[in-house]
Amino acid sequence: MEGKRRHVVVVGGGIAGLAAAWHLRQRGEHLRVTVLDGAPRVGGKLHATEVAGVTMDAGAEAMLARRPEGRELAELVGLGDELRPPGTTRAGILTRGALRPMPEGHVMGVPSDVLALARSGVLSPGGLARVPLDHVLPATRVTTDVSVAAYIRARMGGEVVDRLVEPLLGGVYAGRAEWLSLDATMPRIAVAARSERSLLAAAREIAADAPKDAGPVFTTLRRGMGSLPGAVAAASGAEIRTGVTVRELRRTEDGWLLVTGPVPAPEIVEADAVIIAVPAPAASRLLAREVPRAAAELARIEYASMAIVTLAYPRAAFSRPPTGSGYLVPAVDGRPIKAATFSSVKWPHLTEGDPGLVLLRCSIGRIGEEAVLQRDDAELVALAMAEMVEVMGVRGLPRDSRVTRWGGSLPQYEVGHLDRVARIRAAAAEQPGLALCGAAYDGLGVPACVATARTAAARILDHLDPAREWQNSTDSLTKG
């Protein structure tokens, strides 16, 4: 990229936008890269603050370790020594009046072993008896995308959906199995739905194929996932501007104009190329003028809100210390808490400096349950405390608490999501020097967001210098 330094603006300073900036600077060393974010800090849903003197994540607390993009990025920006494995990933289900173990061998809640399912006690006798009928039922013809609930209910009955699959999906998407896309949220099960007659047999094959010695499924960072954005921002060498909201995006003959600042005193930022790394509603507003087809599709992506209540108790408050990583709660059980994480058990490093502390996180809110989130912080803390008294037998008050609200933060991958994303990308591809990335497209987790960022950066680099030979978006980070 000889001569004039080309300028790329990344709109959005979450992990996707920051990773895009990092990739741009790694492979386009002569680029000038600016990241604009309307928030007072970078990182989006990756954020950590202190609770009882311990730095704890207020948003996402882990990333998939078996998908490499997130872990490799952490290593490349100098956080390799900070990676920490979980102490346990053994979780339970709070349902039918008791805390029960997750059945062994499940695939995102889909059972693969009827005996293990029976031992867990998660289903009623009638619900359990329905599951093996999957072996003798006629094939369920799935030729297009369907909801998770529609397919799994047809094969195994409603209790598997309500008490196993939906709690797991609720933990990831805060969504409902009735609306979520089978293709987008459970791709391996979706493949089986098109090729196998028995879901039980397909789940058994998927479970058997899972790597046995591939290390932990999840990983985190010693100072929390909230430490990742700052490290990526610093390593990118990009200009990071927070508190700057982009109000308008305009196409020019040679590139793009971004309108920022207050309406009475707008500031114009010129760019040769732009990466949009904000949630779908904001992306829709920005693209409405220049890419209306993409904007219309983005506007149809719904978002769920949630809150996380973090509690710090003295260990003496528990007659028996919590074991396991926590538990999930099916929506059909009608409880306000949808999940609880025993953070100091799952991540033992959190309390190395204070072994007498027990740290917990309670998640509140699914799509359609916004009313509970209208309660003030004190009421949400009271709900979480009552849950711990009832389920864990906690005595006394917590030493500290924190409430973090994530309004409109979790995109819903509803039926037809993958086709919608394809239409969005096709429309955006018609505009030279424009790319999109983030959680709205291919996955909510950190590795998926980093992967979309890498693809977006590849598109921009190819646009700015199509003759340049460099590794494409499918290459490993370490080869870039």
Order of alpha helices (4+ residues) and beta strands (2+ residues): beta-alpha-beta-beta-beta-beta-alpha-beta-beta-beta-alpha-alpha-alpha-alpha-alpha-alpha-alpha-beta-alpha-beta-beta-beta-beta-beta-alpha-alpha-beta-beta-beta-alpha-beta-alpha-beta-alpha-beta-alpha
